[in-house]
Amino acid sequence: MLLVAISTIIDSGFGIWRACNEGKTITSKTFRHGFVPKLLSYIAVVMLVYCSDVFIINALTKLVISVDFVSTKITALVLLSIEVKSMDESFTAVKKYSFLQKARVAIDKFKNIKKELKDN
């Protein structure tokens, strides 16, 4: 839940950065109507899924998967991925390139170096 809240706050920072760069005005009203409901709804979703997980879902999923609270973790991961994609969209709008794409390229280079070292 903490990671979801932190990622939402960071995404809001990226959004403010994008709005400032595009010359848009940021008011407390737009912040209240965008950030607060989003943060509260994300936290409420994670808490609701966690409560369901504790009382119902975890017992069922433990029969198949040996991971505790898997539905809560999947829900949090989905919300985190939404926020990271939103951050990337704001970053791309400002810097004209995707930090996710740069990360993929760096990971691919690292894998190739690792493979070359293993082959030698």
DOTORVEX-821324 format. One record per residue (C-alpha): x, y, z. Coordinates in Angstrom, 3 decimals. Last residue first. Layout:
<atoms>
X,Y,Z
X,Y,Z
...
</atoms>
This chain:
<atoms>
X,Y,Z
34.131,-16.527,-22.910
30.499,-17.532,-23.408
29.548,-16.343,-19.911
31.180,-12.980,-20.454
29.389,-12.588,-23.777
26.048,-13.527,-22.192
26.541,-11.019,-19.370
27.452,-8.306,-21.863
24.366,-9.142,-23.937
22.142,-9.135,-20.853
23.540,-5.744,-19.768
22.916,-4.315,-23.242
19.326,-5.606,-23.128
18.842,-4.073,-19.680
20.179,-0.716,-20.894
17.867,-0.793,-23.936
14.883,-1.612,-21.725
15.788,1.226,-19.340
16.017,3.701,-22.244
12.585,2.535,-23.436
11.160,3.032,-19.952
12.760,6.496,-19.764
10.850,7.431,-22.904
12.111,10.275,-25.057
10.870,13.765,-25.879
12.056,15.267,-22.542
8.792,16.938,-21.490
6.084,14.846,-23.152
8.162,11.684,-22.747
8.515,12.311,-19.004
4.763,12.819,-18.666
4.063,9.599,-20.562
6.719,7.755,-18.549
5.163,8.886,-15.280
1.772,7.618,-16.501
3.322,4.275,-17.407
4.897,4.096,-13.950
1.531,4.886,-12.341
-0.336,2.209,-14.282
2.419,-0.309,-13.509
2.151,0.497,-9.811
-1.623,-0.025,-9.879
-1.167,-3.403,-11.594
1.544,-4.417,-9.121
-0.644,-3.424,-6.168
-3.482,-5.556,-7.509
-1.139,-8.489,-8.140
0.288,-8.241,-4.615
-3.172,-8.087,-3.071
-4.255,-11.086,-5.158
-1.165,-13.063,-4.111
-1.758,-12.611,-0.394
0.628,-15.405,0.615
2.426,-17.321,-2.120
2.281,-21.131,-2.190
0.034,-21.182,-5.235
-2.816,-23.653,-5.841
-4.318,-24.446,-2.438
-2.880,-21.199,-1.058
-5.120,-19.423,-3.591
-8.260,-20.526,-1.815
-7.152,-19.615,1.700
-5.767,-16.312,0.429
-9.038,-15.366,-1.273
-11.399,-15.467,1.688
-10.660,-13.635,4.947
-7.194,-12.173,4.496
-7.457,-11.741,0.734
-10.814,-10.012,0.934
-9.324,-7.602,3.454
-6.281,-7.118,1.219
-8.480,-6.539,-1.833
-10.433,-3.885,0.048
-7.262,-2.250,1.399
-5.638,-2.144,-2.058
-8.786,-0.700,-3.604
-9.164,1.897,-0.832
-5.543,2.981,-1.243
-6.021,3.434,-4.978
-9.316,5.288,-4.446
-7.796,7.617,-1.861
-4.806,8.465,-4.044
-6.930,9.076,-7.131
-9.524,11.090,-5.227
-6.784,13.289,-3.694
-4.710,13.809,-6.835
-7.239,14.921,-9.399
-9.994,17.021,-7.821
-7.763,18.372,-5.072
-4.937,19.223,-7.491
-7.349,20.872,-9.903
-8.749,22.926,-7.027
-5.319,23.766,-5.621
-4.462,25.377,-8.903
-1.859,24.489,-11.484
-1.591,26.732,-14.494
-0.474,25.257,-17.788
2.724,26.482,-19.427
3.617,23.150,-21.041
6.723,22.802,-18.838
4.728,23.676,-15.742
2.088,21.068,-16.657
4.759,18.423,-17.288
6.495,19.101,-13.966
3.132,19.023,-12.180
2.346,15.687,-13.826
5.752,14.279,-12.883
5.139,15.337,-9.293
1.709,13.725,-9.431
3.374,10.537,-10.621
5.725,10.709,-7.628
2.747,11.015,-5.273
0.969,8.110,-6.965
4.153,6.018,-6.788
4.450,6.772,-3.071
0.836,5.755,-2.416
1.183,2.503,-4.377
4.472,1.724,-2.652
2.891,2.315,0.763
0.000,0.000,0.000
</atoms>
